[in-house]
Structure formats: structure tokens, C-alpha cells
Amino acid sequence: MPWYIKAVLRVALPAACLAALYLSIPGEVALAKTAGWSARYAPAMPVCLSVYALSAGAIATYRRKAKLPGQATALIGALMALLLAMSAQSISHLIEQTYMEGSALLTVAVSCIPPLVIGHLIHMAETPSQAVSASEEIDELREANSHLLMALIEHEGRALLSRTVAVLDVTKRLEVEAGTAVEEAAVTLDSIELDMSPRKRGGTRVTGQDIEEARERLARDSGEKPTVARVCEFLGISPATYYRHKPAEQHTADALFATA
């Protein structure tokens, strides 16, 4: 902002305001004397009218900028104050220049000015119920945010609980399915073991001839002489059973073959 604009706002504007108030004093004092006030009380009329007009205008401007209720009544009061001040000046000068004379109606009207000014100033000075301080607004915002946060936490908690229950249900179902799969695997394994030991099914006992046939079959399939362990695995028997059905000379041959 240029320096001369600052000078106007800080010096010229207050000076003009004071000059206007000073010029209003004679006419408003004369009007008060015409209405019947004595020389002791008449000088209060300029303060009543001029300062009232200034106050009403300032309050109206503040409420408009702050978007507070009561803007219309404050603006109407400011306009009425200006009209009263201008009327007082005009009427007092007309009476002083003998263009008009006082009357009972004029006396009543001027006498009603002070109570009307007091009533309207009190009305404008009252703090609107909607107007709150910054700290109160912060407290209200914090409370609203707190309620919103609690509602959000409750909602998310319910959703999480619902998802947890669903996961537990799926886990239980998978556990049951896993148990069933294990049982089926055990049955399958038993079946495979039976298939790997065909000679033992139905309670059939292994004989020496079975061992010989198994040795010949394994030798034919692999092209090499099978070991005792391989024959026992194929027949599903123990080494003790194997040696119980084999001649002693065969034991020695098998031991030599295994060592080689």
C-alpha cells in the first residue's frame, strides 16, 4: 500500500471524522435546547446522535464481514442514525434562521431520541448466539472429530470382526477337509503297500518257490542278480523269512554277492 494511502487512512480519515462531529455539535445542542433540555444537558445530544451513527455503522460493517446474524437491523440502525443526525442539523438550523418554529410534535420527537438510541445500541451490542470464539470452535471441531473417529473405529471393528469370523469358518472347513484328505491318503498308502506285496494278500504264506520265482523275475527285469534286500522288499517279507526258506549254500552265495 502506498504511503499516501496509509496517511489518508491513519490521519485524514480520523481528522475528517472528528471535524464532522465537531461541526455537528452546535446544531444538535441547539435542537436539544429547543426540545427543553437545559444548557447543562444539551451538549450530550451530539454524543447521542453522532457517536450513535458512527457505532451503528461500525457494528453493521463488522457483522457483514463476520457473516453474523443481525446484519439487517444493524444496517437499518446505522441509516436511521444518519437520518436523525442530518435531520437534527437541518431542523436546528431552520429554527435558528427563523424558517420554522418549534412545535409539540418536534419536542416529543427529539425527546424520544435518547431512549431509542439506547435500545438500539443494546440490541446491536448483544452477542449473537451463533457467534462463538475461536477456542469454542476448536473445541467443537475436536468433539465432532472425536465422535467421527469413534464411529469410524466402531464400523471398522465390526467389519474386521466379521472378516475374522469368516476366516475362522474357512479355517475350520479346511481343517476338516485336510483331515479327510489325510484319512484318504492313509487308505491309499495301505492299498499301495498291499499292491507292492501281492504274495501276502489273503493271508498267503511265502514259500521257497515264491522266493525263487521272485529272484528270477527281478534278475530278468534288471539284468543283474538281485540282492536279499531287494527280494524281501519285492515280496514284502523280512530277511529272517527269506533265509528260513533258502538252503544254507544259497545263504553263502547271497552273502558273497552282497559283499561284491
C-alpha positions as a LaTeX table, in Angstrom:
\begin{tabular}{lrrr}
\hline
Residue & $x$ (\AA) & $y$ (\AA) & $z$ (\AA) \\
\hline
Met1 & 0.00 & 0.00 & 0.00 \\
Pro2 & 1.47 & 3.45 & $-0.94$ \\
Trp3 & 2.50 & 5.78 & 1.88 \\
Tyr4 & $-0.05$ & 8.44 & 0.99 \\
Ile5 & $-2.89$ & 5.92 & 1.19 \\
Lys6 & $-1.66$ & 4.88 & 4.62 \\
Ala7 & $-1.55$ & 8.57 & 5.60 \\
Val8 & $-5.16$ & 9.05 & 4.49 \\
Leu9 & $-6.33$ & 6.04 & 6.49 \\
Arg10 & $-4.34$ & 6.88 & 9.60 \\
Val11 & $-4.55$ & 10.69 & 9.64 \\
Ala12 & $-7.02$ & 12.18 & 7.16 \\
Leu13 & $-9.89$ & 9.82 & 7.90 \\
Pro14 & $-9.87$ & 10.30 & 11.69 \\
Ala15 & $-9.39$ & 14.06 & 11.23 \\
Ala16 & $-12.41$ & 14.30 & 8.91 \\
Cys17 & $-14.49$ & 12.26 & 11.33 \\
Leu18 & $-13.56$ & 14.47 & 14.27 \\
Ala19 & $-14.26$ & 17.60 & 12.21 \\
Ala20 & $-17.72$ & 16.28 & 11.24 \\
Leu21 & $-18.51$ & 15.52 & 14.88 \\
Tyr22 & $-17.29$ & 18.97 & 15.91 \\
Leu23 & $-19.45$ & 20.68 & 13.28 \\
Ser24 & $-22.48$ & 18.72 & 14.45 \\
Ile25 & $-22.20$ & 19.98 & 18.00 \\
Pro26 & $-23.83$ & 23.46 & 17.66 \\
Gly27 & $-26.89$ & 22.35 & 15.71 \\
Glu28 & $-27.57$ & 19.30 & 17.87 \\
Val29 & $-27.05$ & 21.33 & 21.08 \\
Ala30 & $-29.48$ & 23.96 & 19.80 \\
Leu31 & $-32.04$ & 21.27 & 18.92 \\
Ala32 & $-31.73$ & 19.81 & 22.41 \\
Lys33 & $-32.33$ & 23.25 & 23.97 \\
Thr34 & $-35.35$ & 23.77 & 21.68 \\
Ala35 & $-36.80$ & 20.43 & 22.91 \\
Gly36 & $-36.49$ & 21.61 & 26.50 \\
Trp37 & $-33.10$ & 20.41 & 27.76 \\
Ser38 & $-31.12$ & 22.88 & 29.82 \\
Ala39 & $-27.67$ & 24.20 & 28.92 \\
Arg40 & $-26.16$ & 21.60 & 31.30 \\
Tyr41 & $-27.56$ & 18.55 & 29.48 \\
Ala42 & $-27.91$ & 19.83 & 25.93 \\
Pro43 & $-24.21$ & 19.19 & 24.99 \\
Ala44 & $-24.83$ & 15.43 & 25.36 \\
Met45 & $-27.06$ & 15.45 & 22.26 \\
Pro46 & $-24.11$ & 15.48 & 19.77 \\
Val47 & $-22.64$ & 12.45 & 21.52 \\
Cys48 & $-26.02$ & 10.73 & 21.44 \\
Leu49 & $-26.60$ & 11.26 & 17.72 \\
Ser50 & $-23.16$ & 11.43 & 16.07 \\
Val51 & $-21.46$ & 8.73 & 18.10 \\
Tyr52 & $-24.56$ & 6.56 & 17.74 \\
Ala53 & $-24.37$ & 6.88 & 13.95 \\
Leu54 & $-20.67$ & 6.02 & 13.98 \\
Ser55 & $-21.21$ & 2.99 & 16.27 \\
Ala56 & $-24.15$ & 1.63 & 14.26 \\
Gly57 & $-22.17$ & 1.87 & 11.02 \\
Ala58 & $-19.14$ & 0.11 & 12.52 \\
Ile59 & $-21.25$ & $-2.71$ & 14.02 \\
Ala60 & $-23.13$ & $-3.21$ & 10.76 \\
Thr61 & $-19.86$ & $-3.48$ & 8.82 \\
Tyr62 & $-18.38$ & $-5.95$ & 11.32 \\
Arg63 & $-21.42$ & $-8.21$ & 11.26 \\
Arg64 & $-21.46$ & $-8.23$ & 7.48 \\
Lys65 & $-17.79$ & $-9.23$ & 7.25 \\
Ala66 & $-18.10$ & $-11.83$ & 10.02 \\
Lys67 & $-21.35$ & $-13.17$ & 8.49 \\
Leu68 & $-23.11$ & $-12.87$ & 11.82 \\
Pro69 & $-26.88$ & $-12.58$ & 12.29 \\
Gly70 & $-28.44$ & $-9.18$ & 12.87 \\
Gln71 & $-26.85$ & $-7.54$ & 9.81 \\
Ala72 & $-30.15$ & $-6.11$ & 8.59 \\
Thr73 & $-31.11$ & $-4.48$ & 11.90 \\
Ala74 & $-27.62$ & $-3.06$ & 12.33 \\
Leu75 & $-27.71$ & $-1.57$ & 8.83 \\
Ile76 & $-31.18$ & $-0.12$ & 9.40 \\
Gly77 & $-30.00$ & 1.35 & 12.70 \\
Ala78 & $-26.96$ & 2.93 & 11.01 \\
Leu79 & $-29.15$ & 4.52 & 8.33 \\
Met80 & $-31.65$ & 5.77 & 10.94 \\
Ala81 & $-28.81$ & 7.24 & 12.99 \\
Leu82 & $-27.51$ & 9.14 & 9.96 \\
Leu83 & $-31.02$ & 10.38 & 9.16 \\
Leu84 & $-31.52$ & 11.53 & 12.75 \\
Ala85 & $-28.18$ & 13.33 & 12.76 \\
Met86 & $-28.90$ & 15.03 & 9.44 \\
Ser87 & $-32.47$ & 15.91 & 10.48 \\
Ala88 & $-31.24$ & 17.35 & 13.76 \\
Gln89 & $-28.77$ & 19.56 & 11.95 \\
Ser90 & $-31.31$ & 20.71 & 9.38 \\
Ile91 & $-34.12$ & 21.36 & 11.88 \\
Ser92 & $-31.85$ & 23.22 & 14.30 \\
His93 & $-30.54$ & 25.50 & 11.53 \\
Leu94 & $-34.05$ & 26.11 & 10.17 \\
Ile95 & $-35.25$ & 27.13 & 13.64 \\
Glu96 & $-32.18$ & 29.30 & 14.20 \\
Gln97 & $-32.71$ & 31.09 & 10.86 \\
Thr98 & $-36.41$ & 31.55 & 11.67 \\
Tyr99 & $-37.53$ & 29.41 & 8.74 \\
Met100 & $-39.61$ & 27.30 & 11.10 \\
Glu101 & $-40.70$ & 27.27 & 14.72 \\
Gly102 & $-40.77$ & 24.63 & 17.40 \\
Ser103 & $-43.86$ & 22.52 & 17.99 \\
Ala104 & $-45.17$ & 19.93 & 20.37 \\
Leu105 & $-44.58$ & 17.20 & 17.81 \\
Leu106 & $-40.95$ & 18.27 & 17.35 \\
Thr107 & $-40.42$ & 18.34 & 21.11 \\
Val108 & $-41.82$ & 14.82 & 21.51 \\
Ala109 & $-39.73$ & 13.50 & 18.61 \\
Val110 & $-36.46$ & 14.98 & 19.92 \\
Ser111 & $-37.22$ & 13.76 & 23.45 \\
Cys112 & $-37.61$ & 10.18 & 22.17 \\
Ile113 & $-34.14$ & 10.15 & 20.61 \\
Pro114 & $-32.08$ & 9.12 & 23.71 \\
Pro115 & $-34.20$ & 6.08 & 24.69 \\
Leu116 & $-34.38$ & 4.92 & 21.09 \\
Val117 & $-30.60$ & 5.20 & 20.75 \\
Ile118 & $-30.04$ & 3.28 & 23.99 \\
Gly119 & $-32.44$ & 0.50 & 22.97 \\
His120 & $-30.92$ & 0.01 & 19.55 \\
Leu121 & $-27.33$ & 0.12 & 20.83 \\
Ile122 & $-28.15$ & $-2.57$ & 23.40 \\
His123 & $-29.75$ & $-4.66$ & 20.66 \\
Met124 & $-26.69$ & $-4.35$ & 18.41 \\
Ala125 & $-24.21$ & $-4.88$ & 21.24 \\
Glu126 & $-25.80$ & $-8.18$ & 22.22 \\
Thr127 & $-23.57$ & $-11.08$ & 21.18 \\
Pro128 & $-25.41$ & $-13.31$ & 18.70 \\
Ser129 & $-25.96$ & $-16.86$ & 19.86 \\
Gln130 & $-24.31$ & $-18.13$ & 16.69 \\
Ala131 & $-21.13$ & $-16.16$ & 17.34 \\
Val132 & $-18.54$ & $-18.22$ & 19.19 \\
Ser133 & $-14.90$ & $-17.71$ & 19.97 \\
Ala134 & $-12.08$ & $-19.42$ & 18.16 \\
Ser135 & $-11.37$ & $-21.69$ & 21.13 \\
Glu136 & $-15.02$ & $-22.76$ & 21.27 \\
Glu137 & $-14.96$ & $-23.53$ & 17.55 \\
Ile138 & $-11.79$ & $-25.59$ & 18.03 \\
Asp139 & $-13.41$ & $-27.49$ & 20.91 \\
Glu140 & $-16.50$ & $-28.16$ & 18.81 \\
Leu141 & $-14.37$ & $-29.36$ & 15.91 \\
Arg142 & $-12.37$ & $-31.63$ & 18.21 \\
Glu143 & $-15.54$ & $-33.09$ & 19.68 \\
Ala144 & $-17.03$ & $-33.64$ & 16.23 \\
Asn145 & $-13.79$ & $-35.26$ & 15.03 \\
Ser146 & $-13.72$ & $-37.43$ & 18.15 \\
His147 & $-17.28$ & $-38.67$ & 17.53 \\
Leu148 & $-16.48$ & $-39.26$ & 13.87 \\
Leu149 & $-13.31$ & $-41.18$ & 14.76 \\
Met150 & $-15.14$ & $-43.34$ & 17.30 \\
Ala151 & $-17.88$ & $-44.12$ & 14.78 \\
Leu152 & $-15.25$ & $-44.99$ & 12.17 \\
Ile153 & $-13.36$ & $-47.23$ & 14.61 \\
Glu154 & $-16.60$ & $-48.99$ & 15.60 \\
His155 & $-17.55$ & $-49.53$ & 11.97 \\
Glu156 & $-14.11$ & $-50.84$ & 11.01 \\
Gly157 & $-14.05$ & $-53.02$ & 14.14 \\
Arg158 & $-17.33$ & $-54.64$ & 13.19 \\
Ala159 & $-16.10$ & $-55.20$ & 9.65 \\
Leu160 & $-12.84$ & $-56.71$ & 10.95 \\
Leu161 & $-14.74$ & $-58.97$ & 13.35 \\
Ser162 & $-16.98$ & $-60.15$ & 10.53 \\
Arg163 & $-13.95$ & $-60.91$ & 8.34 \\
Thr164 & $-12.26$ & $-62.73$ & 11.25 \\
Val165 & $-15.32$ & $-64.94$ & 11.78 \\
Ala166 & $-15.37$ & $-65.71$ & 8.06 \\
Val167 & $-11.67$ & $-66.62$ & 8.14 \\
Leu168 & $-12.23$ & $-68.89$ & 11.16 \\
Asp169 & $-15.07$ & $-70.64$ & 9.35 \\
Val170 & $-12.88$ & $-71.19$ & 6.30 \\
Thr171 & $-10.05$ & $-72.44$ & 8.55 \\
Lys172 & $-12.35$ & $-74.96$ & 10.24 \\
Arg173 & $-13.63$ & $-76.15$ & 6.87 \\
Leu174 & $-10.07$ & $-76.53$ & 5.56 \\
Glu175 & $-9.12$ & $-78.40$ & 8.74 \\
Val176 & $-11.96$ & $-80.85$ & 8.20 \\
Glu177 & $-11.03$ & $-81.26$ & 4.54 \\
Ala178 & $-7.36$ & $-81.78$ & 5.49 \\
Gly179 & $-8.35$ & $-84.50$ & 7.98 \\
Thr180 & $-10.42$ & $-86.20$ & 5.32 \\
Ala181 & $-7.52$ & $-85.96$ & 2.86 \\
Val182 & $-5.14$ & $-87.48$ & 5.42 \\
Glu183 & $-7.51$ & $-90.39$ & 6.01 \\
Glu184 & $-7.87$ & $-90.92$ & 2.26 \\
Ala185 & $-4.08$ & $-90.77$ & 1.87 \\
Ala186 & $-3.66$ & $-93.37$ & 4.59 \\
Val187 & $-6.15$ & $-95.65$ & 2.87 \\
Thr188 & $-4.36$ & $-95.12$ & $-0.45$ \\
Leu189 & $-0.99$ & $-95.85$ & 1.14 \\
Asp190 & $-2.32$ & $-99.06$ & 2.64 \\
Ser191 & $-3.64$ & $-100.02$ & $-0.77$ \\
Ile192 & $-0.25$ & $-99.29$ & $-2.37$ \\
Glu193 & 1.53 & $-101.36$ & 0.23 \\
Leu194 & $-0.82$ & $-104.24$ & $-0.44$ \\
Asp195 & $-0.16$ & $-103.87$ & $-4.16$ \\
Met196 & 3.58 & $-103.91$ & $-3.51$ \\
Ser197 & 3.20 & $-107.13$ & $-1.51$ \\
Pro198 & 0.85 & $-109.27$ & $-3.59$ \\
Arg199 & 2.00 & $-112.50$ & $-2.06$ \\
Lys200 & 0.79 & $-111.63$ & 1.41 \\
Arg201 & $-2.78$ & $-110.69$ & 0.41 \\
Gly202 & $-5.44$ & $-113.05$ & 1.57 \\
Gly203 & $-3.12$ & $-114.44$ & 4.25 \\
Thr204 & $-0.98$ & $-116.45$ & 1.68 \\
Arg205 & 2.29 & $-117.67$ & 3.12 \\
Val206 & 5.55 & $-117.18$ & 1.22 \\
Thr207 & 7.29 & $-120.39$ & 0.22 \\
Gly208 & 10.73 & $-121.17$ & $-1.07$ \\
Gln209 & 9.32 & $-121.46$ & $-4.58$ \\
Asp210 & 7.91 & $-117.93$ & $-4.30$ \\
Ile211 & 11.34 & $-116.64$ & $-3.35$ \\
Glu212 & 12.94 & $-118.41$ & $-6.32$ \\
Glu213 & 10.37 & $-117.02$ & $-8.73$ \\
Ala214 & 10.87 & $-113.53$ & $-7.32$ \\
Arg215 & 14.64 & $-113.80$ & $-7.73$ \\
Glu216 & 14.29 & $-114.97$ & $-11.32$ \\
Arg217 & 11.80 & $-112.22$ & $-12.15$ \\
Leu218 & 13.94 & $-109.47$ & $-10.61$ \\
Ala219 & 17.05 & $-110.79$ & $-12.35$ \\
Arg220 & 15.19 & $-110.89$ & $-15.67$ \\
Asp221 & 13.86 & $-107.33$ & $-15.23$ \\
Ser222 & 17.11 & $-105.70$ & $-14.11$ \\
Gly223 & 19.65 & $-107.92$ & $-15.84$ \\
Glu224 & 21.53 & $-108.41$ & $-12.62$ \\
Lys225 & 21.37 & $-110.78$ & $-9.72$ \\
Pro226 & 19.06 & $-109.28$ & $-7.09$ \\
Thr227 & 20.12 & $-108.81$ & $-3.51$ \\
Val228 & 18.37 & $-110.30$ & $-0.49$ \\
Ala229 & 17.07 & $-106.88$ & 0.49 \\
Arg230 & 15.57 & $-106.34$ & $-2.97$ \\
Val231 & 13.82 & $-109.70$ & $-2.89$ \\
Cys232 & 12.47 & $-109.09$ & 0.61 \\
Glu233 & 11.19 & $-105.68$ & $-0.45$ \\
Phe234 & 9.51 & $-107.13$ & $-3.53$ \\
Leu235 & 7.79 & $-109.90$ & $-1.58$ \\
Gly236 & 7.12 & $-107.83$ & 1.49 \\
Ile237 & 8.87 & $-110.23$ & 3.86 \\
Ser238 & 11.62 & $-109.96$ & 6.41 \\
Pro239 & 15.18 & $-111.26$ & 5.91 \\
Ala240 & 14.51 & $-113.89$ & 8.56 \\
Thr241 & 11.65 & $-115.29$ & 6.45 \\
Tyr242 & 13.87 & $-115.21$ & 3.38 \\
Tyr243 & 16.70 & $-117.20$ & 4.99 \\
Arg244 & 14.25 & $-119.64$ & 6.56 \\
His245 & 13.13 & $-120.81$ & 3.10 \\
Lys246 & 16.59 & $-120.79$ & 1.42 \\
Pro247 & 19.25 & $-123.57$ & 1.52 \\
Ala248 & 22.38 & $-122.91$ & 3.52 \\
Glu249 & 24.60 & $-122.86$ & 0.41 \\
Gln250 & 22.38 & $-120.19$ & $-1.05$ \\
His251 & 22.99 & $-118.07$ & 2.05 \\
Thr252 & 26.68 & $-118.10$ & 1.42 \\
Ala253 & 26.26 & $-117.23$ & $-2.26$ \\
Asp254 & 23.97 & $-114.34$ & $-1.45$ \\
Ala255 & 26.34 & $-113.01$ & 1.19 \\
Leu256 & 29.25 & $-113.13$ & $-1.27$ \\
Phe257 & 27.15 & $-111.39$ & $-3.93$ \\
Ala258 & 26.11 & $-108.64$ & $-1.48$ \\
Thr259 & 29.74 & $-108.12$ & $-0.40$ \\
Ala260 & 30.88 & $-107.85$ & $-4.03$ \\
\hline
\end{tabular}
